[in-house]
C-alpha cells in the first residue's frame, strides 16, 4: 500500500526554514527546528529535500539571491539607481529590533561556514560578490553620467559598499537605535558624492 503523496508549498517551506536558519544559523538549527517551522515530518522533509538540511539551507540562501536579482532589475529600470541603493541602506535603520538582531543571512552564513562547509561558504560568498558587482555597476554608470564625482574606481566604491553592508549588520546588533544607525549609514553613504 502506498503512502500519502506529499503535497506542500515549496516556496513557503523554504521561507519558513530560511527564517529559522536566519535566526539560529546553519549549525545550531536542528531537524526538530525545521519540522516545527515547516510543519513537515522528518520523512516528508527528507523526501522533499533529498540532500537534507544542507539542500534546504542552500535553497533558503538562494532565495535571498533571487531577492537581490530583483533589486538589480529595479536598479536597471530606475532613473536614480544610486538613490535606490542609498534607500536600501537607509531602510536598515527603520527595521525592528528582531531584524537588527538577525542581521544578514548571507553575511552570517559566509562567516559561520568558514572551515565548516566549503560548498555553503562558497555559495554565500558568491552571493555577496554578486551584490558587490551590482553596486559596482550602478556606481560605474553614475560616474559616467556625472551623478557621482568621487574619483575612486567604481570597483573600490562597490567594495566599500559591500564592506559596509557586512559591517552594519554587526553594528546594528550593538546599536539598534534608529537615530544612531541613520547617522552611521549617512556617514558611510557620503562617499557616493
NORKA-V149644 format. One record per backbone hydrogen bond with DSSP energy under -0.5 kcal/mol. CO is the residue of the C=O (numbers start at 0). NH is the residue of the N-H. Records with the same first field share a line. If there is no record, write none. Layout:
CO->NH, NH
This chain:
4->6
7->9
8->12
9->13
10->14
11->15
12->16
13->17
14->18
15->19
16->20
17->21
18->22
19->23
20->24
24->28
25->28
27->29
29->33
30->34
31->35
32->36
33->37
34->38, 39
40->44
41->45
42->46
43->47
44->48
48->51
50->53, 54
51->55
52->56
53->57
54->58
55->59
56->60
57->61
58->62
59->63
60->64
61->65
62->66
63->67
64->68
65->69
66->70
67->71
68->72
69->73
70->74
71->75
72->76
73->77
74->77
79->83
80->84
81->85
82->86
83->87
84->88
85->89
86->90
88->91, 92
89->92, 93
90->93
91->94
95->99
96->100
97->101
98->102
102->104
103->107
104->108
105->109
106->110
107->111
108->112
110->113
112->115, 116
116->120
117->121
118->122
119->123
120->124
121->125
122->126
123->127
124->128
125->129
126->130
127->131
128->132
129->133
130->134
131->135
132->136
133->137
134->138
135->139
136->140
137->141
138->142
139->143
140->144
141->145, 146, 147
142->145
146->148
152->156
153->157
154->158
155->159
156->160
157->161
158->162
159->163
160->164
161->165
162->166
163->167
164->168
166->169, 170
167->171
169->172, 173
170->174
176->180
177->181
178->182
179->183
180->184
181->185
182->186
183->187
184->188
185->189
187->190
188->191
190->192
